[in-house]
Amino acid sequence: MKTALIFIILLHGLIHLMGFVKAFELAEISELTLPISRGWGLLWFLTALTLILSGGLWMLNVSTWWIPAIIGIILSQILVFTFWQDARFGSIPNLIILIFIVSGFVRYTPPVSMMADGLTTAPFEERYSAAGPGDFREIINPFNIAIESMDRLLLINIENDPDSLYTGFEPQVFDDEKTGTGMLVIAWRVDGKVDVYHQPSLSLDPAGYDIAGKGLENMVSRELHDAFFEVNERGAQASVSFEDIEGRLIELNLSEQSTRTRKPFGLLAPMGVAAENPSAMPLILLHDFYFVRRAGTELSVKIGGRHHQPDNLPLPIDFSRMTFARYCPDPLIAKLNPAFDGALSAISFEDDLSILNDNHTIELDYNRDLPEIRSISRSHKEHTLSLVFDPAFPNLSAFMGDSTKGQFEISGNPSTGLIRGEYSVVRSGDLLTIEMIPSGGWIPIADKLSLRFLYRVQPMFKEWPKTYQWKAELERDHESGFRMRSNWERIQTNEKE
């Protein structure tokens, strides 16, 4: 189907070159009987270019191929109506292409977890061919899901009317024993870094903000005046003012008084898209996420006495015009596999299929008589974040193969979709190298037409996980176990879809 449609688009584009050739008298085109001026000839040429560009982008799996296709269809149909006698049959390929594009937005199949598809077992000989007899009632777990508690968050952008220093602000509310009770504001800088202003009641670790944009520039304890943020039946309500590092007063105020029912959805926030040297992969799962509606809303950003216009969302959501300000009353803030350098202790057990270790639940499968890691999960409040492997992750204590590979899936609440990727383990003597790449990206629950359009126009939402790669080197010491060094890095990907 895809190949046939690409052929139709490219052929349709090439046919439009005939009008250009006739207009500039480059050759005799008997199929076109009506005269064509050079001005119209240029339009024939432009139409051909947009259609050929669309077909070429689709061949390269560029997800935005449909944008030049729509432009090409519009231009082509103008030519059809203008030169109806010669070009009336051009409406047929235009209609075919348009139907396919529209069906791509309307058609929706929810993602299905690999757990529902039936999990596989790796060939025993591939992994443990040289494993001698022994009792392997232990496993090595190189994975870690770190959870940070946060109650609520709000993000307001002013990128279209920026300040000299800041392009957006992100108030966050905390109430837990580790961080304390209070509010902080992440101020997103024009250079891609962040400044963090926090109430003195909060205890924060500056190292944890290397995943925010290009990293932390300043962390400042400040009195945040009138600090308030909640979500009620009418929407988001927030207020905060503070003095920034340049001595200016920053004032944020939001009062949403919509009478329409909120229809929130789940989202994986693309927080990691700008990180240059991340110490972990940020998994910011936003439950009951929504945009601030324009109607009935007072939203203001004031810096040093000057008002800045908050950004707006260019398309409606749920038939309502939206600002680009967005909020979440129930976030799950997680970090996958924070950088590590140290010893890994073996986890011993009896015949359990489920182990609780260091706040992680580890589910096991047996490959013959050897336990392997099928999944690792961690819970926070009512939410659980899981990392599932297929085939199950090998028993590193017994692994004697040259290499093995498989797939993994990261999932939480069904509303926040899935992340899929690939893992591999390679052995070189006593050195094991593990790699994980979320090459499948984020697969969202896009049950709204407006969301499917948003994710197509902004593929960054789905693509950014593909640029993360985790690598761990485990050196085996037959007396003391394993020592692991691990880190994340950003990589380039040639996949555009």
N, C-alpha and C positions, 0 to 999 in steps of 0.2 A: 504494500500500500504506500509506504513512504517513498520508495523508489519511483513508483508510478507518478505520484504527485509532484515529486521534484522534477521529473521529466516534463510533466505538463507545464509547470511554472517556467522552466528554462526555455522550452519550445515556445511558449506564449510570449516570453520576453524577446526571443530572437525574431519572431514574426513581426513585432513592433518596429524592428529595425528597417523593415521594408518601407514604412512611411517616411523615415528619415532619408533613406536612399533616394526615394522618388522626389522628395522636396528639394534636395540638393543636386538632383540630376546626376547621381553617381552611377546609375544604371537604369535600364528600362524595366519598370515593374508593371506588367500588363494586368496583374490581379487587382490593382488599384486604379479605378477609372476616373475618380474625382480628382481635381487639381488640389495640391497641397502646398501651401505657402511655406517659406522657410521657418517662420515662427511656429506654425503647427508642426513642422518637421522636427524642431527641437523638442517639442512636447512628446512626439513619438519616440525620440531618442531617450528622453528622460524616463519615460515609462518602461522602455526596454531595460535601462540600467537598473531601475528599482526592482523589477521582477527577476532579472538575472542575479542581482545581489541577494535577493531573498532566497532563491534556490541554492546559491552558493553557501550562504550562511547555514541553511538547513543541512546541506551535505556535511558541513563541519560541526554539526550538532550545536550550533549557537542558538540558545533558547529564545532569543529575540528576533528570529528570522521572520516572524509573522508581521512585525512592524513595517518593514519595507514592502511586504506582500500586500498589506492593506493599502498603503500609499499607491502601489502599482495598480491595484484593482480600481481605485477611485480614478486615477489618471486614465487608465484604459477605458473605463466606462464613459468618461467624458469624450474620448475619441470615438467610441462606438456610436454615441448619440450624434456627434458632429458629422461623422462619415458613415452614417447608417447604411447607405447603399453598398458600401464595400466592406464594412467592419461589423455588421450586425451579429455575425456568428461568434464574435469575440466575447459576447455576453456569456456564452456557455462555459469556457474555462474560468472566467471571472466568478461565475456562480459556484463552480466546483471548488475553487480555492477558498472562497468565502465560507461555504458550508463547512469545509474541513476546519477552518480556523475557529468558527463559532462553536462547532461541536467539541473542539478541544477545550473550550472554556466551560461549556455546559456539562460535558461528560465528566463524571467523577467516580472514582473507585477508591474507597478508603484503604489506607495501607494495612496490610495483614502482617502480623508479627511472625517471625520465623518459628516461634514456638508453636504456632498453629499449623505450620506446613509440615511438621514432622522432622525431628532432629536426627542427625546421622552420627555414626561412630567411625573414627579413623581406623585404617588398617593397623592392626597391632604391630606387625612386623616393620612397618614404616617408622614407628616411633620407638619401639623397645626391642628391636631384633637382637641386640647383644645384651639385653638385661638379664643378669643372672638371677638365680633364685634368691628370695629374700622377702621380708615382710615390709611391704610399702604402705603401711597404715599411717602414712603421713603425706602431706602435700606442702609445696612451697607456693605462697600466694604473692605474686609481684604487683598486684593491682590494689588501688586505693581510691575510694570515693569519699572526698572530704565535703562535709556539709557545713554551711554557715547559716545561722538563723537570721532572718529578716522578716519583718511584719508587712511592710508596704513599701511601694516605690512609685515615683512619678517622674516623668521625663518631659522637659519642655525645650524645644529647639528654637533658636533664632538665627539659623544659618543663612536665611535670606535677608536678614537685617542684623548682621552681626555687630557685636561690640569689638573694640580694638583688642580685647584679650579673650573674651569668651563667646562660644557659639551655642551653649546650651547648659541647662542645669537639671540635676537629678536629685531631688530630695528622697531620702530613705529613712524609714522609721524602724527602730530596733527595740526589743524588750526581751532580753534573755540574760542569764547569769554571766556568760562569757563576755559579751560586748557591752552590756549595760542597757539602760533605758534612755532613749532620747532620739534625736534626729541628727543626720549629717546631710550635707549637700555636696555632691560631686559637681564641680564646675568644669565643663569641657572646654578646653582651650583651643585657640585657632591653630596652634602648632601640633594638635593631636594628643597632647598630654592632658593630664587632669590635675586640678587642685581640689583638695578635700577639706571642707570646712565642717567641723563637728562640735557638738556641744561637749563641755568638759566632762559630762557624766558618762561619755562613751570611751571605752578602751579599745583602740584600734591598732592593728599591725600594718605598718606602711608597706611591708613586703608583699602583702596580699593584693596590692593594687597594681602590680605589674601587668595584670591581664586587662586593665581598663585603658583602652586606647593605646597610646604609645608609652604609657607608664605614668607614674606619679611624679609630679613636679614639686608640689608643696602640700603638706598636711598641717592644718592650722586649727588650734582650739579656739573657738569663738562663742560668744553669746549669740544664739540664734533667737531673735526677738519674735514673739507671737508665733512660735513654731507650732504648726498644726497641720495635720493631713489625715483625712478619713474619706471613706467611700460609703455613701448612703444610697437610698432608692432613687435619688435625683442625679447621682453621678459623683464626681470627685470634688472635694472641698479642701483647699490648702492655702496656707499663708506662712511666709517666713521672710525675715529681713536680717541682714548682717553686713558687716564691713569687710570688704575684700582686701587682698594684699596691697592694693594701691590706695587704700584709705577711702574707697568709694562705697556708698550705701547701695546694696543690691536688695531689691524688693520683688518678691514673687507672690502673686495673688491669683487664686482660682476659685470661682464659684460657679458650679454647673447646676442649673435648675431646670433640666429638661423634664418634660412630662411624658416622654416616650420611654418605653421599656428598654432597659439595657439588654443587649444580646452578646455577652462576652464570649471569648474563645480562648484557646490555648496557643501559646507561642514559645518557640525557642528563641530567646533574644540573641541577636547577632553581636553580642558584646565583644566576642573574640575577633571580629573582622579586622580591627585596626591594630591589634597587639603585634609588636615586632619581636619581642623575646619573651614569650609566655612561659611561666614556670609550671603551668597546668593548662588543661583545656577547660575553659569556662562553660558550664552547662547551666544557664539561667533559664529555668522553666517557669513560665508565667501563666498561672491559672487565673481564670476570670479576667483576662486581659481585655482592655478596651481603649478606644480613642475618645478624647474629649469632644463632645458635639459642639458645633458652633452656635446653634440656636439656643437662646436662653442662657448663654454662658458669658461670664465676665472673666477674662484671662489677661493678665498684664505682667510684663517684665520691665522693670525699671532699674537702670544702672547709672549711678552718678547723676540722677535727676533726669535722665533721658529715657523715654519710652522706646522699647524695641518691639516690633511686630512679630508675634510668634508665627511659626510656619504652619501652613495648612496642608492637609492631605488632598492631593489633586483629584481623588475619586471618592464618591460617596460609599459609605458602609451602612447596610441595612436601610437604604433609602434616606440616609441623613448625611448632610455635609459635616465633615469632621475637621478639627484642627489636627496637627501632627503631634500635639501633646497626648501622651498615653500613660496609662497607669495600671497597676496590678495590686490588688488587695491580698494576694496569696502567692507570693513567689517562693520558689525552691531554688536556693543558691548552692550550686555544687561545683566542685573542681575534680576532674578526672585525672588520676595519677599525677599528683604534684611531684615535682622534681625530688629525687631521693638519692642519697649516697650513704650506704651503710649496710649492715648485716641483715639478712633475712632469716628469721627463725622458722624452722619447720613446724607445721601445725599437726599435732598427733591426734588421733581419734580411734575409735573402735570400728564398728561396722555402720557408722552413721551415714546417711545420705544427705544430711543437712548439718552444717557446723556453724556455730555462732562464735566469731573471733573478731575482737577489736571493733565492735559495733557493726560488723559486716556479717551478713548471712551468706554462707557458701554452700551451694547445692552441688552435689557430686553425682557423676555417672561412673559406672565401672566398664573399663575396656578389658575384657577377660577378668583378671584378678587385680587390675591396677585402677585405683581411683583417679579420676580426672575432673577438672573444674568445669561444670556445665554453666553455672551462673554465679554472679556475685551481686548482692544488692545491699542497699542501706536505706533505712527509713528515717523520716523526720516528720514528726507530728502525724498527719494522716496520709502523707505521701511516701512512696517508695520509688527509688531509682535503681534500675537493674542493668547489669551488663551480662549478656548471654552469648555463649560461644557455640558455633556449629562448624565442624565437630567440636566436642568438648576440648578445653585447653589441656595440653598434655601434662602429665605428672613430671615435673622438672627433676625431681630426685631420681627418677628411673629412666629419664629420656636418654637414649643412646643412638637415635637415628641421626642422619645428616641434616634433615630439615623436615618441617611440616608446616602446613598452613590451613587457614580456614576463614570463616566469617564471624563477625560479631554484630551485636545489635544493642543499642542503648535506648531504654524506654522508661517512661515514668507514667504519669496519668495519661490515659488514652487521648485526652484532648490536646496534649502537647506533641503528638506525633512520635516519630522514630528517627534514630540515627543509625546508619548501617556502614560497615566498613570491613576491612580485611586485616587479619593478623598472620604473622609468620614467626617461626622459631628456627634458628639456624645454629648448629653446633660445630665448633672448631676446637677439638680437644676438650679441655675443661672450661671453655668459654661458650656461654649461650647468649645469643643475641635475639631479642624480641623486638618486633616492630608492629605497630598498630597505625593504620591510616583510615580515617572515616571517609573512605572513597565514595560511598554511596550518598554522602551528604545528609541533609535533614529532609525527611519525608513528612510533610505536615498533614494535619487534618484540615482540608480546605473544602468544607461543606457549604461555603458561601461563594456565590459567583464572584462577588467583589474581592474575596480573598484569593481566588484562583487568578484573577486578573492582576492583583497586587503582586503575587509571587512570580508571575510571568514577567511583569514589567520590572520588578526588582529581584532578579534571580539570586542576588547576594544573600537573601534570607535562607535559601536552600543550599547555596554553594560553599559558604565560608568554612564549614567543617572539613571539606575536602583538602584544605590547605594546611591542615595540622597533621603532624607525624610524631608519634611517640616511639622512642628508641631506648631500650634498656639492655645493658650488658651485665650478665651475671657470671661471676667467676666462681667456679666450684672449688671448694676446699673440702677434701674428703673427711677431715676431722671436725671442722667448725661449720660446715654448711656452705651457704652462698653469701657473696657480697654483691650488692647491686648498685649500679650507677645509672640513673635514668634522667631523661629530659625531653622536652617538647621543642620542636622547631617548626617554623612556617615553611611550606614548600610551594612550588609552582605546580599547577595542574593544567594539562592540556584539554581536559574535559570542560565543555561549556554548558553542558546540559545536566 
